[in-house]
Amino acid sequence: MDAILQRDYPVIQGIVLLGAIVFILVNLLVDLLYAWINPKIRDEMLGKTAR
């Protein structure tokens, strides 16, 4: 909060960037785990067709 009040923009930018990177990595992890758990999605990702 002090960084905002003192207008320390590099600190604020760093925190926002870190938050965005964490958000993207968590979404990627959830997508990969979902594909690993659900064989139907995994086969779609690998380009296999259901027979």
C-alpha positions as CSV (number, residue, x, y, z in Angstrom):
1,M,0.0,0.0,0.0
2,D,2.9,2.3,0.7
3,A,4.1,1.9,-2.9
4,I,0.7,3.2,-4.2
5,L,0.7,6.2,-1.8
6,Q,4.3,7.1,-2.7
7,R,3.7,6.6,-6.4
8,D,6.4,4.0,-6.7
9,Y,5.5,2.9,-10.2
10,P,8.2,0.3,-10.8
11,V,7.1,-1.6,-7.6
12,I,3.5,-1.4,-8.7
13,Q,4.3,-2.6,-12.2
14,G,6.4,-5.4,-10.8
15,I,3.5,-6.6,-8.6
16,V,1.0,-6.4,-11.4
17,L,3.4,-8.3,-13.8
18,L,4.0,-11.0,-11.2
19,G,0.3,-11.3,-10.6
20,A,-0.4,-11.7,-14.3
21,I,2.3,-14.3,-14.7
22,V,1.0,-16.3,-11.8
23,F,-2.6,-16.1,-13.2
24,I,-1.4,-17.3,-16.6
25,L,0.6,-20.2,-15.1
26,V,-2.3,-21.3,-12.9
27,N,-4.6,-21.3,-15.9
28,L,-2.1,-23.3,-17.9
29,L,-1.7,-25.8,-15.1
30,V,-5.5,-26.2,-14.7
31,D,-5.9,-26.8,-18.5
32,L,-3.1,-29.4,-18.5
33,L,-4.5,-31.2,-15.4
34,Y,-8.0,-31.2,-16.9
35,A,-6.6,-32.8,-20.1
36,W,-4.7,-35.3,-18.0
37,I,-7.8,-36.3,-16.0
38,N,-10.3,-36.3,-18.8
39,P,-9.3,-38.7,-21.6
40,K,-11.8,-37.3,-24.1
41,I,-10.1,-33.8,-23.8
42,R,-6.6,-35.4,-23.9
43,D,-7.5,-37.2,-27.2
44,E,-8.8,-34.0,-28.7
45,M,-5.6,-32.2,-27.8
46,L,-3.4,-34.9,-29.4
47,G,-5.6,-35.0,-32.5
48,K,-6.9,-38.5,-32.1
49,T,-10.4,-39.1,-33.3
50,A,-12.9,-41.2,-31.4
51,R,-13.9,-44.5,-33.0
